[in-house]
Amino acid sequence: MVKLTLGLVGSVAEFEHSIIKERQAEGIARAKVLTDAQVVQARGWVGGVPKAEVARRLGIGRTTLYKYLAGGAA
């Protein structure tokens, strides 16, 4: 009975791990979706709008915004 329980718990943990990996991959892909037009728009906003607000408007994180503004994430 103990082997069955441990096997079941192990299977659930393995399944959960695979779901976490999928979500991580989706998040990484989603972080890199700005078009060239959006980058130009962001650069225009940066002069008068806080960077946190620019990132919120574009639906990205501040770190991702900084990468685009530096020209490293295109």
N, C-alpha and C positions, 0 to 999 in steps of 0.2 A: 504493500500500500504506500509506503514511503517513497519507493522508486517512482511510482505512478505520479505522486504529488510533485516530486522534484522535477520529473520530466515535463509535467504540465507547466510548472512555474518557469522552467527554462525556455519552453516554447513561447510562452507569453512574453518573456523578456526579449527573446530574439525578434519577435514580431514588432514589439515596441521600438527596438533599436532600428529596425528597417524603416519604420515610419519616421523616426527622428531624422535619419539620414536623408530621406526624400524631402522632408520639409526644409532641411538645411540647404539642399541643392536648389530648391525652389526660391528660397530667400536670396541666395547668392545670385541667381539668374535675374530676379526681380530688381536687385540693386543696380543693375547695369542696363537700364532700359531707356535712358534719355536720348531723344533725337538731337540732331545738330541744332534744329530750330529751338528746342527747349533749352539747350545750353546757351545759345545766344540770348534768349529771353531771360534766363537766370542772370547772366552777366549784366544785362540792362537793369534788372531789379536790385542788384547788389549795392548800387550806389545810394539808394534811398530807403531800402528795406533791410531789416536785420536778416542775417543769413539763416537764422533758425526759421524765420517766416518764409523765406524763399524756399527752403527745403520742404516746409510743410505744404506750400502751394504746389510744389512739384511731386509731392508724395514720396520723397526720399529722405534719407537720414542726412544729418549735417556733414558727417564724414564723407559720404558719397558726394555731396555737393562740393566740398572742398577739393576732392579728387578731380571732379569735372572742371572746376574753375582753374585748377592748376594745369589742366590739359592732359592729365594722366589716365583718365578713365574712358576715353572715347573709343 
